[in-house]
Amino acid sequence: MEHYHRIIPDWQGIIDSVYPAERPVRKILLDHSRRVADLAMALSVRNNFENSPEQIEAAAMLHDIGIIRTNAPDIDCHGDLPYICHGIAGADILRNLGINEMYARVCERHIGVGFTQTEIKKLGLPIPLDRSMAPRTLIEKLVCYADCFFSKTGDGKMKTVDQVREEMAKYGDVQLQKFNLLVERFGAPDQA
């Protein structure tokens, strides 16, 4: 695979190198990531953030690059990892390509609304305990938040804040509270 070293990576070239054109998962990834990118960029503009739209777009387009390594046959993924590990798998892919670390961290930290080591342990998640998986930077939080509103299956329509709250509640009060803080920080997406 070709190595990418630019601050704003060629996200399309990276996806092309990892996802064969004939695989349905490629279209699923591109459609989902485009929705996430568009929302993240709209939220950034609405909130007057100083991050470049190109950085936000690249981070959002690459955030799920690792899904192909997971076992999720309903979206044409036939790897060995549990689906929840797609963030770590994506970070590994980007690091192996020499991509700027900020993009690898977006992959690693976007699952749910991010999990601390304590939450990983408490919930018994099959995620390594050697690092915190909670978003820290503005771009990490922005992509994580925008991702909450779109599924890779179904009709592709944006979920409401209340629908996402119901999903977050399944992982406990801490995840729900973190999501509510992101709603306060970025605003409801239907206003973007």
Rosetta blueprint (number, residue, H / E / L):
1 M L
2 E L
3 H L
4 Y L
5 H L
6 R L
7 I L
8 I L
9 P L
10 D L
11 W H
12 Q H
13 G H
14 I H
15 I H
16 D H
17 S H
18 V H
19 Y L
20 P L
21 A L
22 E L
23 R L
24 P H
25 V H
26 R H
27 K H
28 I H
29 L H
30 L H
31 D H
32 H H
33 S H
34 R H
35 R H
36 V H
37 A H
38 D H
39 L H
40 A H
41 M H
42 A H
43 L H
44 S H
45 V H
46 R H
47 N L
48 N L
49 F L
50 E L
51 N L
52 S L
53 P H
54 E H
55 Q H
56 I H
57 E H
58 A H
59 A H
60 A H
61 M H
62 L H
63 H L
64 D L
65 I H
66 G H
67 I H
68 I H
69 R H
70 T E
71 N E
72 A E
73 P H
74 D H
75 I H
76 D L
77 C E
78 H E
79 G L
80 D L
81 L E
82 P L
83 Y H
84 I H
85 C H
86 H H
87 G H
88 I H
89 A H
90 G H
91 A H
92 D H
93 I H
94 L H
95 R H
96 N H
97 L L
98 G L
99 I L
100 N L
101 E H
102 M H
103 Y H
104 A H
105 R H
106 V H
107 C H
108 E H
109 R H
110 H L
111 I L
112 G L
113 V L
114 G L
115 F E
116 T L
117 Q H
118 T H
119 E H
120 I H
121 K H
122 K H
123 L H
124 G L
125 L L
126 P L
127 I L
128 P L
129 L L
130 D L
131 R L
132 S L
133 M E
134 A L
135 P L
136 R L
137 T L
138 L H
139 I H
140 E H
141 K H
142 L H
143 V H
144 C H
145 Y H
146 A H
147 D H
148 C L
149 F L
150 F L
151 S L
152 K L
153 T L
154 G L
155 D L
156 G L
157 K L
158 M L
159 K L
160 T L
161 V H
162 D H
163 Q H
164 V H
165 R H
166 E H
167 E H
168 M H
169 A H
170 K L
171 Y L
172 G L
173 D H
174 V H
175 Q H
176 L H
177 Q H
178 K H
179 F H
180 N H
181 L H
182 L H
183 V H
184 E H
185 R H
186 F H
187 G L
188 A L
189 P H
190 D H
191 Q H
192 A L
